[in-house]
Amino acid sequence: MKRNVDHATEAVWAGEKAYRVHGASQVPVVNSVAYNYDDLDHWYQVAIGEEDGHIYGRNTNPTVASFEDKIKQMEGAEAATSFSTGMAAISNTLHTFLRPGDRVVSIKDTYGGTNKIFTEFLPKLDIEIELCETGNHEAMENEIKKGCRLIHLETPTNPTVKITDIERIAELAREQDALLVVDNTFATPILQNPLSLGADLVIHSATKFLGGHADALGGVLCGRKDLVEQVFHYREINGATMDPNAAYLMIRGMKTLDLRVWKQTENAGRLAEYLSGHPAVAEVFYPGLEDHPNHEIAKKQMKGFGSMFSFSLHGGMDAVKEVLPRLEFANRAANLGAVETTVGPARTTSHVESTPEERAELGIAEGLIRYSAGIESFDDLKQDLENALQALNVSNAQS
């Protein structure tokens, strides 16, 4: 009988035992490009998928397969396949299932690269895209009822952490025979499991929280076996393969995923509360705050509110330029989900590909700061923000 195992335990043990060799306690990095077979009939059976095994690194790899097994079990999926980056996971998935004349319904508040696929690339293939106001479930449901091939959600969103009710949209997706794909990067499988809420497929930029140490690129897709196999076939031919060294770093990083996410979530929640009462701060975006418009939905479908929040300062970008360089315990970088706190404005992180006008249309102020809370001491992070924000008082007094 299968036992119910907690995510914290799965993060450490899932998907590894079958790939360890010579009694090793860790999964090895297998850098071989090809795999030798003395028995030609066996080789053929592996090549056509009738037997387990590996034939060529662009298709599969033992280290990569271990990573896929781990995240598959954590998301409660039938299958998983991985990619060289998170954007490869998103683009390969979309290109697998969409054809000219198809229609996609999504939200306006997706990661900038995803938004570019919807606004720039897919329309060139005669694919219709409808981007709805995030959080306006009625508007989204009306668009889905007009017919669509695929629904894409990102929840929480990057960088304004808006929330969409996955279960509500999944119910309508089933009625309309549409695929529901959910980007779960911000929540991680620790805080949210979209498949259990009715989604067909779930995507992660593994570069972020799964790896957790800002030292490896990757993406992964989990879900129904028949769907994942189609995306795998597209990926193996088009070649956006995860590197085995990156897969090893993902496996290592995921062992502490549960510990990291809960500490980061605690830091983010307390920092968001602190900033929401600070006179220099115009607005704080965090689903854990009770005045967040989607707070109740987040509370229903998430186990915790996550480690990502954003905030805007009175004074816009001039204020941001005063504050961010003064932070001692934060990397000013275009990344998130690492053990170190990482900060940056949307114009150089999530939506660097967008114009100022496009960002404004999405409700992203030029002075918006995205804050990815790390695992440092809360007291140190709070004091660091306090010290940096004092610079605004000094500047205002001098002007």
Helices and strands as residue ranges (DSSP letters): H 7-13, G 17-19, H 40-47, H 62-75, E 79-83, H 86-97, E 103-107, H 112-116, I 117-121, G 122-125, E 128-132, H 137-145, E 150-154, H 166-176, E 179-183, H 188-191, G 194-197, E 201-205, E 219-223, H 225-238, H 244-254, H 257-276, E 281-285, H 295-301, E 308-313, H 316-323, G 324-326, E 331-332, E 342-345, G 346-348, H 356-361, E 368-372, H 378-398
